[in-house]
Amino acid sequence: MAVAFEAGHTGGERLYMVALSCLTVGLAYLTVGLVRPWGEVFPRWMPVVGGRAVPGRVVVRVARTGAVLLVLLTLYGALNSVFGFVEEGPRIIGQEREFEKPDAWVGWLYLPAAAWGFLLLAVAGDYARRARTGARGGADASGGTGTAE
């Protein structure tokens, strides 16, 4: 976000960078919902759906679709950096100048983000398992069958 407000960027470029940052943080927040209890029940303050269970199938489909897209994007980025399919990335609308290429160490800053898609697949699978188990009423949180022994 800080780069968006450095000198030399147009208003459209700033808006693009801020919107992209906000979108990324919002999606990361929703990813956390896959492993937290608030991701299974809508908050009570929400009109109409407050207190109801979140539809697990929809959540799992959206999460898995997003995860596959992230994995494909990560693989494309890695393969493009090795084989150079594309010399220059797309330019923002109205961008007429080329920005300096960042130093090589900047790529290392993005390395943790490369795991996001793979980890999202894992937590979506766990969410699906919990949603299935909860819908059947089979196992409780301790892993038991829910019956008295």
FENCORQUI-V725620 format. One record per pair of residues at least 12 apart in sequence whose ideal C-beta (glycine too) atoms are under 10 Angstrom apart, sorted by the first residue. I is the first residue (numbers start at 1). J is the second residue. Records with the same first field share a line. If there is no record, write none. Layout:
# FENCORQUI-V725620
I=J  J
This chain:
# FENCORQUI-V725620
1=14  17  18  20  21  22  25
2=17  21
3=17  21  99
4=16  17  18  19  20  21
5=17  18
8=97  99
9=92  95  99
10=92  93  94  95  96
11=94
12=92  93  94  95
13=92  93  94  95  99
15=92
16=92  93  95
17=92
24=113  116
27=66  70  116  120
28=113  116  120
30=59  62  63  66  120
31=63  66  67  116  119  120  123  124
32=123
33=54  59  63  123  127
34=59  60  63  120  122  123  124  125  126  127  128  130
35=122  123  126  127  130
38=54
39=54  56  59  63  123  127  130
40=53  54  56  59  127  130  131  134
41=53  54
42=54  55
53=131  134  135
54=127  131
55=131
56=127  128  130  131  132  134  135
57=128  131  132  135
59=124  127  128  131
60=124  125  127  128  129  131  132
61=124  128
62=124
63=120  121  123  124  125  127  128
64=120  121  124  125  127  128
65=124
66=116  117  120  121  124
67=116  117  118  119  120  121  122  123  124  125
68=117  120  121  124
69=117  120
70=113  114  115  116  117  118  119  120  121
71=114  115  116  117  118  120  121
72=117
73=113  114  116  117
74=110  113  114  115  116  117  118
75=114  117
77=107  110  113  114
78=114
81=107
88=101
